[in-house]
Amino acid sequence: MEMLIFNIKFYERSNFIKEEDLSYSFEINENWKTTIEKKTDDIEELVIDMGNNNENNGIFGLSGDKNKIRIIYNNINQRMLLAKYIKYLNYISSGTIDNAATFFLYETDTLDLRNVQYDKVADSIICLHLKNLKNINNINIANRSMNVENLCEFLSLPNIKQYSTLNLSKNPLFLDLTFDSKKKDIDCVIDIFKKNVKLNELIIDFVDLSNPLGEYFITNLLLNTSITFLSLINCNIGSDNIKNIINALEHRKVNTIYPINYINIEFNNLTYYDIIFLIKTLCTLNKNFKKLYICGNLVQENIFDVSFAPKFPMSPLSYILSIYILCPQKTNYTQLEISQLLKGDIKGF
């Protein structure tokens, strides 16, 4: 027996497969119906009802060791779903199938749909396969032209439940700035995240979050989910956004420890003061907050008028703050690590 992507071929028993020994060839069809029937404790039979959609129509059966039969059964079902998926994509003239084909045909812990235009029907087909997989840890849905309503719809599909990392980068989540109409979609997404106890890493790079919807989304992620690592690279976040987020965070529940440990906020529009106030707020959320990444912000524009004489009191910070400073003499970045940032003068810049 030789199982290809869209074909099953049977040969006469031989040590080597030779084309002249071919006995039967079946083209896998999305409309096949497959079942397993138990024969004995160790023997099972795979039964395929081909219907009338195959030139060799009728019912085909294969008996053997139950473990081997179940492997064949799962492989055939995967290829049936792949055939259905590709047929649908061809129907809607969207041919980006490489990532999905890999997901159907190989054992993987990643559902990689990046760069594939969002389509609920196509994604629903993939979710039919997900029910047989229990170890999907990473979902990448970057660059799929998804708004927040699409995101809520996708995350509500059956079998997309527990995953540890979600990549939403390069999606226009908040192009529609009508706050009242989109707030319910954000609340839907947050509720889904709250139910996912495994989710700890969320990547939202290259998504414009410089509006009230973006601020509301970030605030609720920090206060209402189990996320420990949040990446917000190049999200057009500025001083006004940080002030509004900090003001919202100040109304949090007191005496509650929030899980956030790492935030990557590189290549936004934050000043030195924004960074300092953000750090202080994050440390009130979680006294063990570990690291804030700030490469590519506007820290240098006003850092030297405050570096040696802080204009406001600063509490001791017992974590390592990694500050990436652009050196004019170099084409790369250097890293300055401060293990203790204490009240008083700031040295080392």
C-alpha positions in Angstrom: 0.0 0.0 0.0 1.3 3.5 -0.9 -0.5 6.5 0.4 0.2 9.8 -1.5 -1.4 13.2 -0.8 -4.4 12.6 -2.9 -4.1 8.9 -4.0 -4.0 5.5 -2.4 -2.3 2.7 -4.5 -2.3 -1.0 -3.8 0.4 -3.3 -5.2 0.8 -7.1 -5.3 2.9 -8.2 -2.3 6.5 -7.6 -3.1 9.8 -6.6 -1.4 9.9 -3.5 -3.6 7.1 -1.4 -5.0 7.0 -1.7 -8.8 4.5 0.1 -11.0 3.8 -3.1 -12.9 2.6 -4.6 -9.7 -0.1 -2.0 -9.2 -3.5 -3.6 -8.5 -5.8 -0.8 -7.5 -5.5 3.0 -7.4 -8.0 5.3 -5.7 -8.2 9.1 -5.8 -9.0 10.4 -2.3 -12.3 12.3 -2.3 -13.6 14.7 0.3 -17.0 12.9 0.2 -15.7 9.5 1.3 -17.2 8.1 4.5 -14.7 6.2 6.6 -15.5 4.0 9.6 -13.7 1.4 11.7 -15.3 -1.9 12.6 -13.9 -4.2 15.3 -13.3 -7.8 14.2 -11.4 -9.2 17.2 -9.5 -7.7 20.1 -6.5 -7.1 17.9 -8.0 -6.9 14.5 -10.0 -4.0 13.0 -11.3 -3.3 9.6 -11.2 0.1 7.9 -14.3 0.6 5.7 -14.4 3.3 3.1 -17.7 4.2 1.4 -16.7 5.9 -1.8 -20.2 6.7 -2.9 -20.6 7.7 -6.5 -17.8 10.3 -6.7 -15.0 7.9 -7.7 -14.5 5.9 -10.9 -14.0 2.9 -8.6 -17.2 3.6 -6.7 -18.4 1.2 -4.1 -17.2 0.1 -0.6 -13.6 -0.7 0.1 -12.4 -2.5 3.2 -8.9 -3.1 4.7 -8.3 -5.4 7.8 -5.3 -5.7 10.0 -3.6 -4.9 13.2 -5.9 -2.3 15.0 -3.0 0.1 15.7 -1.9 0.2 12.0 -5.5 0.4 10.8 -6.1 3.5 13.0 -3.0 5.2 11.6 -4.2 4.6 8.1 -7.7 5.8 9.1 -6.3 9.1 10.5 -4.1 9.7 7.5 -6.9 9.2 5.1 -9.2 11.5 7.0 -6.4 14.2 7.1 -6.1 14.0 3.3 -9.9 14.1 2.9 -9.9 17.4 4.8 -6.9 18.7 2.9 -8.7 17.9 -0.4 -11.8 19.7 0.9 -9.7 22.7 2.0 -7.9 23.0 -1.3 -11.1 22.6 -3.3 -12.7 25.5 -1.3 -9.6 27.7 -1.7 -9.6 27.2 -5.5 -13.3 28.0 -5.5 -12.7 31.4 -3.9 -9.5 32.0 -5.9 -7.2 31.9 -2.9 -4.3 29.6 -3.5 -2.1 30.1 -0.4 -2.1 26.5 0.9 1.5 25.6 1.8 1.2 26.2 5.6 -2.2 24.5 5.9 -1.0 21.5 3.8 2.0 21.1 6.2 -0.4 21.2 9.1 -2.6 18.5 7.6 0.2 16.1 6.6 2.8 16.4 9.3 2.7 16.1 13.1 3.2 19.6 14.4 2.3 21.7 17.5 1.9 24.8 15.4 -1.2 26.0 13.4 0.5 28.3 10.9 -2.0 30.3 8.9 0.1 33.5 8.5 -0.4 35.4 5.2 -3.5 33.3 4.3 -6.5 35.6 3.8 -9.0 35.0 6.6 -12.0 33.0 5.6 -14.3 31.4 8.2 -15.3 28.5 6.0 -11.7 27.5 5.2 -10.7 27.9 8.9 -13.6 25.8 9.9 -12.3 22.9 7.7 -9.0 23.1 9.5 -10.7 23.0 12.9 -12.3 19.7 11.9 -8.8 18.3 11.9 -7.9 20.0 15.2 -10.3 17.8 17.1 -7.9 14.9 16.6 -4.9 17.0 17.9 -4.4 17.8 21.6 -1.0 19.5 21.6 -1.4 22.7 19.5 0.7 25.1 21.4 1.3 27.9 18.9 -1.2 29.6 16.6 0.1 32.1 14.0 -2.6 34.2 12.3 -0.4 37.1 11.3 -1.1 39.2 8.3 -4.5 37.8 7.4 -6.4 41.1 7.1 -8.4 40.3 10.2 -10.3 43.0 12.2 -11.2 42.4 15.8 -14.6 41.0 14.8 -12.9 38.4 12.6 -10.5 37.6 15.5 -13.4 36.9 17.9 -15.0 34.8 15.2 -11.9 32.8 14.6 -11.2 32.2 18.3 -14.8 31.0 18.7 -14.4 28.2 16.2 -14.8 24.7 17.6 -11.6 23.0 18.8 -9.5 26.2 19.1 -9.4 26.3 22.9 -6.0 25.8 24.6 -2.8 27.2 23.2 0.2 28.9 24.8 1.3 31.4 22.1 -0.8 33.5 19.7 0.6 35.7 17.0 -1.8 38.5 15.8 0.8 40.7 14.1 0.1 42.8 11.0 -3.7 42.6 11.2 -5.8 45.8 11.0 -7.7 44.9 14.2 -8.9 48.4 14.9 -9.4 50.2 11.6 -13.0 50.8 12.5 -12.8 53.4 15.3 -16.4 53.2 16.4 -15.7 52.4 20.0 -19.2 51.3 21.2 -19.7 48.9 18.3 -16.3 47.3 18.6 -16.0 47.2 22.4 -18.2 44.1 22.5 -15.8 42.3 20.1 -12.9 43.2 22.3 -14.8 42.0 25.3 -15.5 38.7 23.4 -11.7 38.2 22.7 -10.8 39.0 26.3 -13.3 36.5 27.6 -11.9 33.8 25.3 -8.3 34.6 26.6 -9.5 34.4 30.2 -10.8 30.9 29.6 -7.5 29.8 28.1 -5.3 28.9 31.1 -2.4 28.0 28.8 -2.1 31.3 27.0 1.0 33.1 28.2 2.5 34.8 25.2 0.7 37.3 22.9 2.3 38.9 19.9 0.6 42.0 18.4 3.5 43.6 16.5 2.8 46.1 13.7 -0.8 46.7 14.7 -1.9 50.3 15.2 -3.0 50.6 18.8 -2.8 54.4 19.0 -6.6 54.9 19.4 -9.1 54.4 22.3 -9.8 50.8 21.1 -6.2 49.9 21.3 -5.8 51.4 24.7 -8.9 49.5 26.0 -7.5 46.3 24.5 -4.0 46.6 26.1 -5.5 47.6 29.5 -7.8 44.6 29.5 -5.1 42.2 28.4 -3.0 43.3 31.4 -5.8 43.2 34.0 -8.0 40.3 32.8 -5.8 37.6 31.3 -3.0 35.2 32.3 -0.5 36.6 29.7 3.0 36.8 31.0 4.7 38.1 27.8 3.2 40.8 25.6 4.9 42.0 22.4 3.8 45.4 21.0 6.6 46.2 18.6 5.9 49.2 16.3 2.3 49.7 17.3 2.4 53.5 17.0 1.9 53.9 20.8 2.7 57.4 22.0 2.7 59.4 25.2 -1.0 60.1 25.3 -1.7 56.4 24.9 0.6 55.5 27.8 -1.0 58.1 30.0 -4.5 56.8 29.3 -3.4 53.2 29.8 -1.7 54.1 33.1 -4.8 56.0 34.3 -7.0 53.0 33.5 -4.6 50.6 35.3 -4.7 52.7 38.4 -8.4 51.7 38.8 -7.4 48.0 39.0 -8.3 45.8 42.0 -5.9 46.5 44.9 -4.0 43.7 46.5 -4.2 41.6 43.3 -1.0 40.3 41.6 -1.2 40.3 37.9 0.9 37.8 35.9 2.6 40.1 33.3 6.4 39.7 33.5 7.7 40.9 30.1 6.6 43.6 27.7 8.3 44.4 24.4 7.4 47.9 23.4 10.2 48.5 21.0 10.0 51.0 18.1 7.0 53.1 19.4 6.9 56.8 20.2 7.6 56.8 24.0 9.8 59.3 25.8 12.0 58.8 28.9 9.2 59.9 31.2 6.7 57.6 29.5 9.1 54.7 30.1 9.7 55.5 33.8 6.0 56.0 34.6 5.2 52.8 32.7 7.8 50.8 34.7 6.5 52.1 38.0 2.9 51.1 37.0 4.0 47.6 35.9 5.8 47.1 39.1 2.6 47.8 41.0 0.8 45.2 38.9 3.5 42.7 39.6 6.3 43.4 42.0 8.3 40.7 40.3 7.9 42.2 36.8 11.1 41.3 35.0 11.9 43.1 31.8 10.7 45.9 29.5 12.2 46.2 26.0 12.4 49.7 24.8 14.8 49.8 21.8 13.8 52.3 19.1 11.8 54.7 21.2 12.4 58.5 21.8 14.3 58.0 25.1 17.3 59.9 23.9 15.4 63.1 23.1 15.2 64.1 26.8 17.3 61.5 28.6 20.3 63.7 29.4 18.4 66.5 31.1 17.0 64.0 33.6 19.7 61.4 33.8 21.8 62.9 36.5 19.1 64.8 38.4 15.7 63.1 38.5 12.8 65.5 38.8 10.5 63.1 40.7 11.0 60.5 43.4 11.7 57.0 42.3 11.1 53.8 44.2 13.8 51.1 44.2 13.3 48.7 41.3 14.7 45.2 42.1 14.6 43.8 38.6 16.9 44.1 35.6 15.8 46.8 33.1 17.3 46.3 29.7 17.6 49.6 27.8 18.8 49.5 24.2 20.4 52.8 23.3 21.3 53.8 19.8 24.9 54.8 19.5 25.5 57.5 16.9 29.0 56.1 16.1 27.7 52.6 15.4 25.2 51.0 13.1 23.9 48.5 15.7 22.5 48.7 19.2 24.3 48.3 22.5 22.7 47.0 25.6 22.9 48.6 29.0 21.7 46.4 31.9 21.0 48.1 35.2 20.6 45.6 38.0 19.5 48.2 40.6 17.9 51.5 39.8 17.7 53.2 43.1 16.4 56.5 44.4 18.8 59.3 43.5 21.1 60.0 40.6 21.1 57.7 37.7 24.6 56.7 36.6 25.9 55.0 33.5 24.3 56.7 30.5 
